[in-house]
């Protein structure tokens, strides 16, 4: 398992009570990526879900996504992303 510590998101988005950290795409508009594209998102906690990393891939025809990998973040990764989230909040 690869640690996400010090990985720099290519985009960040605050949505409701959650923050999304995007990797592998420079835009939060992932629906514009070509078919078969892969990208990753770190999701901050929301409702009953904790911090998690998810790697997605579009189907070839772009009519849906499937999950290639999903895992909970490790405590040191959570601390790292909480710091990034605070910076995002402060800069807003």
C-alpha positions in Angstrom: 0.0 0.0 0.0 1.4 3.4 -1.0 1.3 6.1 1.6 -0.4 9.4 0.6 1.7 11.5 2.9 3.2 14.5 1.0 1.2 13.7 -2.2 -0.1 16.9 -3.6 -3.6 17.0 -4.9 -4.1 18.3 -8.4 -7.5 19.9 -7.3 -9.5 20.3 -4.1 -13.2 21.0 -3.7 -15.3 21.7 -0.7 -18.8 20.2 -1.1 -21.3 20.6 1.7 -19.6 19.3 4.8 -16.9 17.3 3.0 -13.7 18.1 1.2 -12.6 16.2 -1.9 -8.9 15.9 -2.8 -8.4 15.0 -6.5 -5.4 13.2 -7.9 -4.7 12.4 -11.6 -6.9 15.1 -13.0 -6.5 18.9 -12.9 -10.2 19.5 -12.8 -13.0 18.6 -10.4 -15.0 18.0 -13.6 -14.1 14.4 -13.9 -17.0 13.8 -16.2 -14.9 15.5 -18.9 -12.2 12.9 -18.7 -12.0 10.5 -21.7 -13.2 6.9 -21.4 -10.9 4.5 -19.5 -9.4 7.4 -17.6 -8.4 6.7 -14.0 -8.3 9.2 -11.1 -8.1 9.2 -7.4 -10.0 11.1 -4.7 -9.5 11.3 -1.0 -12.8 11.9 0.7 -13.0 13.7 4.1 -15.4 12.2 6.6 -19.1 12.7 6.0 -22.0 11.1 7.9 -21.1 7.5 8.8 -18.0 7.4 6.5 -14.5 8.3 7.6 -11.5 9.4 5.6 -11.0 7.2 2.6 -9.0 6.9 -0.6 -10.8 5.7 -3.7 -9.3 5.0 -7.2 -11.9 5.2 -10.0 -11.9 4.4 -13.7 -14.4 5.4 -16.3 -15.9 2.7 -18.4 -14.6 2.8 -22.0 -17.9 4.4 -23.2 -17.9 6.8 -20.2 -21.4 5.8 -19.1 -20.3 4.9 -15.6 -17.5 4.5 -13.1 -16.1 1.6 -11.3 -13.9 1.5 -8.2 -10.5 0.0 -8.7 -9.4 0.4 -5.1 -10.9 1.7 -1.9 -9.3 1.9 1.6 -9.5 3.8 4.8 -6.7 6.3 5.5 -4.0 5.6 8.0 -3.8 7.9 11.1 -0.7 9.8 9.7 -2.5 10.2 6.3 -5.6 11.6 8.1 -3.4 14.2 10.0 -1.8 15.2 6.7 -5.1 15.7 4.9 -6.6 17.5 7.9 -3.8 20.0 7.6 -4.5 20.4 3.9 -8.2 20.8 4.6 -7.4 23.6 7.2 -5.4 25.4 4.6 -8.2 25.2 2.1 -10.7 26.5 4.7 -8.4 29.4 5.6 -7.8 30.4 2.0 -11.5 30.4 1.2 
